[in-house]
Amino acid sequence: MTDFKGVRVYAAGKITKNGWRHGLFPVIDDADYENPDATPWPADAPIRSLPGAVYVGPHFMSDDHGCYHGENSHGVAAGDMACSVYPGLSRPEVAARCLGAIRSATHVFAWVDDPTCHGTLVEIGYARALGRQVHLYTHGGRKELDDLWFAGQIATAHGSATSAREAWADFCLRLR
């Protein structure tokens, strides 16, 4: 069996309630809802499909109601209130946590199925500037994603897939 010790994966792409990451990674919710800025992101969450590898982010705040997963919220009610009760993380804190996780990553797995993935494009550029391996996959058959060709050109590897799970399978094969 291949050991992927030392592989640290950041998963870039749109964040939605119960989104594609939940089926692929050990997304951990360890939130202090009263004080989200004091809640550190967990580190080194093992990835079952890549023994020895770890998931470094992004992490979310979940509440079973989806209050932290609104438009432009990055899964942490960024700069807003969740369910009109709990504070979300500040936008500067969200950016700092994401950039820190990318700095700690060795690989970025990017799944793009929505052309409004503005944050993802920044993450891809930042990761490449740091010399990280970036594997970008777009949802095949979606013509509106053709305009993202430049991101594919700067990625270490790029391709298309019909689902995030299919893209992840290809990523895993490339690591072997």
Residue pairs with C-beta under 8 A, 6 or more apart in sequence:
1 51
2 51
2 176
3 51
3 52
4 47
4 50
4 51
4 52
4 53
4 175
5 52
5 53
6 52
6 106
7 50
7 52
7 53
7 54
7 106
7 107
7 175
8 44
8 53
8 54
8 56
8 104
8 105
8 106
8 107
9 25
9 47
9 50
9 53
9 54
9 55
9 56
9 105
9 106
9 107
9 108
9 109
10 56
10 57
10 58
10 101
10 102
10 104
10 105
10 107
10 108
10 109
10 123
10 127
10 132
11 21
11 24
11 25
11 55
11 57
11 58
11 108
11 109
11 110
11 111
12 108
12 109
12 110
12 111
12 119
12 120
12 123
12 124
12 127
13 20
13 21
13 110
13 111
13 112
13 113
13 117
13 120
13 164
14 112
14 113
14 114
14 116
14 117
14 120
15 21
15 58
15 60
15 69
15 73
15 74
15 75
16 69
17 62
17 66
17 69
20 111
20 113
20 163
20 164
20 165
21 27
21 164
23 164
23 165
24 49
24 164
24 165
24 168
25 45
25 47
25 55
26 45
26 46
26 47
26 48
26 55
27 45
27 55
27 59
27 60
28 42
28 45
28 59
29 59
29 60
29 61
29 62
30 39
30 40
30 42
30 59
31 39
31 61
31 62
32 38
32 39
33 61
33 63
33 82
33 86
34 86
34 87
35 87
36 61
36 76
36 77
36 86
36 87
36 88
36 89
37 89
37 90
37 93
39 61
41 57
41 58
41 59
41 97
41 101
42 59
43 54
43 56
43 104
44 54
44 56
45 54
45 55
45 56
46 53
46 54
46 55
47 53
47 54
47 55
49 168
49 172
50 172
50 175
56 101
56 104
56 105
57 97
57 98
57 101
57 102
57 105
58 74
58 75
58 97
58 98
58 101
59 97
60 68
60 69
60 75
60 76
61 68
61 75
61 76
61 77
61 82
61 88
61 89
62 68
62 69
62 75
63 82
63 83
63 86
65 83
67 77
67 82
67 83
67 85
67 86
68 75
68 76
68 77
68 82
68 88
69 75
70 77
70 80
72 78
73 80
73 88
74 89
74 94
74 98
74 119
76 88
76 89
76 94
77 86
77 87
77 88
77 89
78 88
78 89
78 90
78 91
78 94
79 88
79 89
79 90
79 91
79 94
80 88
81 87
81 88
82 88
89 97
98 119
98 123
99 126
102 108
102 123
102 126
102 127
102 130
102 132
103 130
105 127
105 132
106 132
106 133
107 132
107 133
107 134
107 135
107 175
108 123
108 124
108 127
108 132
108 133
108 134
108 135
109 135
109 137
109 167
109 168
109 171
110 120
110 123
110 124
110 134
110 135
110 136
110 137
110 151
110 155
111 137
111 139
111 164
111 167
111 168
112 120
112 136
112 137
112 138
112 139
112 145
112 148
112 151
113 138
113 139
113 142
113 145
113 164
115 142
115 144
115 145
115 147
115 148
117 148
121 148
121 151
124 134
124 136
124 151
124 154
124 155
125 151
125 154
127 134
128 134
128 154
128 155
128 156
133 156
133 157
134 154
134 155
134 156
134 157
135 155
135 156
135 157
135 158
135 171
135 174
136 151
136 152
136 155
136 157
136 158
136 159
137 158
137 159
137 160
137 161
137 164
137 167
137 170
137 171
138 145
138 148
138 152
138 158
138 159
138 160
138 161
139 145
139 160
139 161
139 162
139 163
140 160
140 161
140 162
141 160
141 162
151 158
152 158
157 174
159 167
159 170
161 167
161 170
